[in-house]
Amino acid sequence: MGTMTKKRDRKTKKPETTEDAVVENEEESDILEPVGALSREETSGAIYAMLFASDRPLSAARLAEALGDIDPMIVAGLLEELRGKIAKKKLPYTLREIAGGYQFTTNPEHAPFIRRLFQLKRKNKLSKVVLETLAIIAYRQPVTRADVESIRGVSVSHAFGQLQDRRLIKAVGVAPVPGRPRLYRTTDEFLLHFGLNNLEEMPSMEELREMV
């Protein structure tokens, strides 16, 4: 009788459900893959690989974290060494500081061929009206919509909408004037879009037209 009871207990034991397995897998996926100690050359190679795999600029701090929380200053030094090595080899790409991080970018002389490769359409470019609105915001930020309209002499609602949709500008507060209108600034996406590391590197209006 006791034997039969034990068998029945084993049969009625609740099996692990698919949901339990999914939760367990999700928890396992949250665990960072361990990394071992690397030599200087191996660390430089890992940095190269991460930059190659990323479609956005990576800061020295972010790379240092991925390398196992090593000193960001060591990474910064290796990045400069890597940039020098790439420059000496005269490769079709360079390592540049963009939007507070580092990213591989192709050389300007190859731009026409890359545009043809991806068949970039002119309609995806910023129109003259939108570009002029962006330039006013970029060089006078933070500004209100009324400030921009007073300079352009026309409504900029449509241009502001396009710039916000593309995440090139964002509201950053309100002006201390009656009505408390919103203040707008350019974003990190703006720096990334134009290949700038900071606002001090902003090009002239004519250069902006050529870059977009």
N, C-alpha and C positions, 0 to 999 in steps of 0.2 A: 504494500500500500504506500509505504514511504517512498519507494522507488518511483512509482507512478506519479506521485506528487512532484518529485524533483523534475521528472521529464516534462510535466505540464508547465512547471515554472519556467523551464528553458524555452518552451514553445511560446509562452505568452510574453516573453521579454520583448519590450518595444524596440524595434530596429531603428537604426539611425535614419532619419528622413533625408530626402534630397535637400530640403531647406537647411537642415543642420549642416550638411556637407558644404553648401554654398557659403554659409556664414563663416565656417571654419576656413574655407579657402580665401574669403575676403580678408579675414584676420591675418592669415599668413601672407597675403599680398601686401599688407600694410607694413610688413617688416622689411627694413632696408637690407639689401644684400650686403653681407660683410665684406670689407676690403682689407687686404693685408698691407704691411709696410712696403713702400715702393722706393726704389733707388731714384736719384735725381732724373736720370734718363727715362726711367719707366713713368715717373710722374709727368714729365713733359709729354711723353707719348699719350698718356691718359687724357691730358688736357687737350691735346690735338684732336683726339678721337671725340671728346665731348663737344668741342666747338664744331667739328665736322658734322656731328649728328643733330645739332640744334639749329632750328630755323629762326631763332631770336638771339640777341646779344646775351652773353653770360658774364656776370660780374666776377671779379676775383674771389669775392666772399662766397658766391654760390658755387664756384668750382672747388674752392677749398672745402666746403661742406660735403660735396659729393666725393671728394678724395679721402674722406674720413676725418673731417674737421681738423685739417692741418692749418698752419699759419697762413692767412691770406697774403701776407707780405712775400712769402716764398712763392706763392702762385703768381703774384704780380711780377716778380722778377723773372720767372720762367716764361710768362707771357711776353715780356719784352725781348727775351732771348729768342723765343719762337718767331716773333715778328721780324727780328733782324735776320734770322736764317731764311725765312720765306722771301724777304726782300732781296737777299743775295742770290737766290736761285732763279730770280726773274720768272716766277711762276705767273699764270694768268689770273691769279687772285692774290689778295693781300689780307693781312689781319689788321682790322681797324677798331678803334674805340668808338662805339656808337651807343647813344642813349644810356650812358653809364655802364656799359658792358663791352665785351669783345665779340667780334663776329667776322667770319670770312666774307669778303666782298670781291666780286670780279672787277677787273681793271676797266676803266672807262672806255678804252678803245674797243672793247668787246661788246659794249652795250647794244649797238645796232643788230648784231647777230643774235644776241639773247632775246631782244624784243621780237625778232622775226621767228625765233624758235617757239616762243610762247604765244605768238600771234596776238600781242597786246592790241586792244582796240582803242581808238582815239576817244570813244565815248566814255571810257573809264577814267580819262584824265579830268582834272579839275578845270572847270570853265574859267574864262578870264575874270568874270564877276566873282566867282567863289575864291579864286586865287588872290585877287586884290583884297577881298574881305579878310582872308587868312593872313595876308601880309600886314594889314593894319593891326590885327589882333596880336600877331607875333611881335611886332616892333613897338607896340604901345601897351602891352599887357601889364596888369589886368585892366580890362576895359568893359564897359557896358555896351549893350546893343545900340543904345541911343548915341553913344560916343562914336561908334563906327558909322552909323547912319549920318551923323552930322558931318563926318569927313567925306563920305561918299556922296551924300546928297540924295540918296534913294533908300528905299527899304531893303534891309538885308535879311529878312526873315527866312527866305528860301536858302540863301547862302549859309546862314547859321545852321539850318536844319541839315544840310548836306555835310557840313563840317562836323557836326555832332554825330551824325550817322557813321561817319568814317572814323570817329573817335580822335579827331585831330585837335578838337578844343573841348573844354569842359567848364562847367560852372564851378567857381571856387569860393563863393561867398556873395555878399551883397554890399553895394556902395553906400557910404554914410550920407545919403542925400534923400530928399523927400521921395516917397514911393519905394525906397530901398530896392532898386533894380539889381539884377544879378551881375556879378563880375565874371568875366571869362578869361581863361588862359589857354595856352597850347599845352599839349600832353606829351608824354613819353612817346606815344605813337607818332606824333608830329616829328620828333627827333629821329625816330626810326625810319619814317617815311622818306625823309630828306637826307638820311645818312649823316646826322649830326651827333656829336657827343654832348654838346651843351648849346645853350642859346647864343653864346658868344661866337659860335661858328656859323651863325645864320648868314646865308648868302644875300646878295642884292636882289631886287625885284626881278631883274633880267635873268639872273642865274636861277631864281625860283621857277621862272617860266620854262627854262631849258630842262630843269630836273624833273618836272612833273609830267 
